[in-house]
Amino acid sequence: MIALEAGSTYIKGGALGPDGVLRNKERWFTRPERGPDAVLETVLTCAATLAERCRPTAAGIILPGTVDETSGRAVHTPALGWRDLPVRDWVAEHLDLPVAVGHDGRAGGLAEARSGAGRDCGNFLFVSVGDGIGTTVVLAGRVPPTTGHGAQELGHTEVRPGGDPCHCGKQGCLETVASSSAVTHRYARATGWRGIGAREVYHRADAGDPAALAVCGEAMVALADVLAAAIGRYAPERLIVGGELAEAGASLLAPLREALTSRLGLPAVPDLRLARFGETAGRMGAALLARDLQDARAGR
């Protein structure tokens, strides 16, 4: 199975082997400023590159924004400039393979529920912090259908009125403060350092860099502002943090836990854990969607 995760900065790929290990992990720049058609061509090229290398029997692709998983359409994906795009049909025709299309947050939640940090937990909230920020609630060990409960684009919740512009067209969204690209941009703006990614900023914060501590601290406070409402609604047993933030290690969970405690009170704060699959949780979930599709077609 091959897996693709399309985000505003990178298109990430990988292949799931029979042993359940994700290999051939690679990433390519998305460059959404080129326009939606060019982004689609890049996605198709990346998919073909992986398929040629891995000889898959099915493919999974996950996207941010609003996704119709049944029809395989990107209903509204501002990060890529896509609206009502039949992604599944395009990729399936290009690869001549069955293709599953899903939401990035839901896919990450699926991976963690089946064999990750949520495997032994009935109800948990998965939050993915990378190019975008989305959450998925897992109930009784299952990711519910997209209707009702399910993935939420919390990254486009306004947290700083009049703040930095977001690609969704609004200002001051959570993604402009707490996403990987926002952390990178805000650190560069504060220090003049260029070419430093979010992971490095997280590590600098852990090492005591004042500017990194300020940027990451504000990101955790903004994230807690939004997650507190979701925790109050779903009362999960566990909060699992994935995406690039998970790669920073447990050090950033402390300020997030502290911020949540100040908003909810200690008894209401769920057990906080890092995603087992880290920033590959989405791709692992995409591969699982592809495998599920193949099994369904085979009647298994």
N, C-alpha and C positions, 0 to 999 in steps of 0.2 A: 504494500500500500504506500502511496506517496501522499504527502500532506503539504499544503500551502497555507500560509497565514499572511494575508495582505493588510498592511498597515500604512500609515501616512509617511513613515520614514523608510521602512524596509518591507520587502516581500521575503518571508522566511520559508524555507523548505526543508523537507526531511523525508525519510523512508522508514516505515515500520517493518521490521523483519519478523519471521515466524516465532522468534524467541521473545517478542514484545519489546525489543530495544529499538529506539529511534536512532537511525544512523543517517549518513550522508547529509548532515545538517549544513545548511548553507543560507546565505542571505544576499539579496540584491537591493540596490537603492530603488525606491519607488518613484521619486521625483514627480509628485502629483501636479506640480506647476506646469507640466507639459500638456495637461488636458486629459480628460477621461478616456479618450480613444487610445492615446499613447500608453496610458497606464494598463489598459486592457491588453494591448499588444505585449507589454512587458510581462504581465501575468501569464499569458499564453506561452511566451518564450521560456519563462522559468519552468512552467509545468512540463513543457516538452523536453527541456534539458534534464530534469529529474527523471522523467519517464524513460528517456533513452538510456540513462545510466543505470536505472534500477529494474526495468522490465516489470512494472507493476500490473496487477489485475484490476485495480480500482484506484480512485483518487478522491481525496477530500480537500475542500478549500473553505476556509473560514474568513469572515469579514467583520469589521466593526459596523455600527449603525443599525439600521432596520433591515432585517433579512427575513424573507419568506422561505423557510426551510423546505416546505412542501413543494413549491414550484421551482426552488433553486434560483430565485431572483434577488438581486440587491435592490430593495425597495428605495432606500435612501442611505447612501454611504458618503457623507460629506468629505471624509478624509481622502477619498479617492475620486471625488467628483462624479460619482455614479448615482443615477436615479432610474429605477425601473429597468435594470439591466439583467437579461437572462444569462447569468453567469454560468449556471450549470450547463445550459445548452451549448454555449460557446466553448467551454473547456472540454466537454464530452466530445464534441465534434472534432476539436483540434487534436485530442489524444486518442480518439476512438476507444474510449473506456467509459465505464459507468462512473458517475461523479456525484458525490454528496456535497451539499453546500450548507454551511451552518454559521452561527454567530460565534465570534471569538470567545466571548465570556462563557457562553453555554458549553462550548467545546472544552474549555479549560476545566469547568466544573465537572463535566463528564469524566475526563481523565482522572481527576483527583478522587472522584467518587468510586471509580472502579478499581483503581490500584494505586492511589496516592494518599495524601494526608487526610482524606475524608472516608477512606475505605471502611473504617470501624465506627463511623459516626452516622447516625440516622439523618439528622437535619443540620446542614451547615450553609454558610454563606461564603461563596467564592468571589473574591475581588481580584481582578487582573489590572495591574498598573504598568503600562508600557507606553506605546504611542498614544493609546486611548485608555480609558478607564471604564470598565463595565463590571457588573456583578451578576451572579447567578445564584439563585437559591436552590438547594438540593433538599428534597423532602423524602423521607423514608428511603434514603439511598438512591433516589432516582431524580434525574433532571426532568421537571415537568414539561409538558408541551408549551409552545410559545404563547398560547392564549392563557390569560390569567397570570399565574406565577411564571417566573422565568427570567430571562436576561433583561437587564435594565442598563441604559446608557447613562449611568450616573455622572460620567465625565462631562456632560452638558448641563449639569445643574449649576445654576449661577451661585457663586460663593463670594465673588468680589465685584459688586456692582460698579460699572464704569471701568473695569480692569482691562487687561490685555485682550485684544481681539482673538476670537476663536474661529477655526475654519468652518464652524457651523453657521457663522454669521452673527453670533451674539458676542457679548463681552463678559469677561470675568468668569467664564466657566471653570469648573474644577480642573479640566484638562490644561487650562492656561496657568495653573499653579502647581499641580501635583503630577502631571504626566512626565514621562522620561524626557521628552523634548522640552517641556517647560522647565524642568530642573536644570537641564543643560543650558538653556537660553538665559535663565535668571542668574545662574552662577557666572556665566560669561559676562552678563551685563554688570554684575557687581564687582567682578575682578579684572575684566579685560582678557581673561584666559579664553582662548579659542581652541576648538578641536578636541575638547574633553567631553566624553560621554557621561551619561547619567550614572553608570556604575562607578566611574572614577569619582564623581561628586559624592556619591554615597560613601565610598571608601574614605574620602577626605574628611567627610563629616565624622566618621567613626574615629578618625585619627585626631580630631579636635580642630580642624580648620574652621575659623570663625565664620567665614563667608558661606562655606558649605553647610555648617550647622544652622545658620540662619535660613538658607534656602530650603534645606530638608525639613527643618522644624516647621516652617510655614506650610510646606507641602503636607506634613502629617496632620497639622491642625485643620487644614482645609479638608483633607480626606476624612478625618474624624467627624467634622461637621455634617458631611453627607452620609457617612456610614451609620452614624447614630440613629438617623431616621429609619434606615433599612433594618437595623438590628431591633429597633423598637417595634417594627411592623411584623417581622418574622420570628423573633426570639430564637435565633439559631443556637445550637449547642457549641458551635465552633465557627470561627472566622478564619478562613484560609486565604493567605495573601500570595498571589502569583504574579507573573509578569517580571519585568526587569527589577522591580522592587524586591522580589524574592531573592534575586541574586545578590542583593546587598548583605544578606545574612540577618541574623536575629537582632543586631544592634538597633535597627530602626523600628523594630516592633515595640521597644520600650517607650519611645515618645508617642507612638500611635496608641498604645495601651493607656498611657497616662492621659492623653487627650480624650479618649473614649470614656475613661473613668470619670473625668471631670464633667462629662455631659450626661452620663447614664447612671453613675453610681456603681460601685464595685460589684455588687451582686448581679447586675444586668450585663456586665461585659463578658462576652463569650470567650472561650479558650482560643487564644491567637496562635496560629501556626503558619509556618512557611509552606508553600506548595512543594510537594515532593519533586515535581517536574520543573520547578522554577519557571524560567521564561519559555521553556518548551512545552508547557502544559497545553497551550492552544493547539500547537502542532500535533501533540500526542492525541488530543481530542479529535482533531481533523482526521487523523489516521484511523481512529476507532470508528468514526462515522463512515469512512470508506469501507472498513471491514464489516460493519453492521449491514451496509447496503449490499455488499457481496453475499453475505450470509442469507439475507432476506431473499435475494434473487435465486439462491440455490435451495431455498426452502429449509434452511437450518435454523 
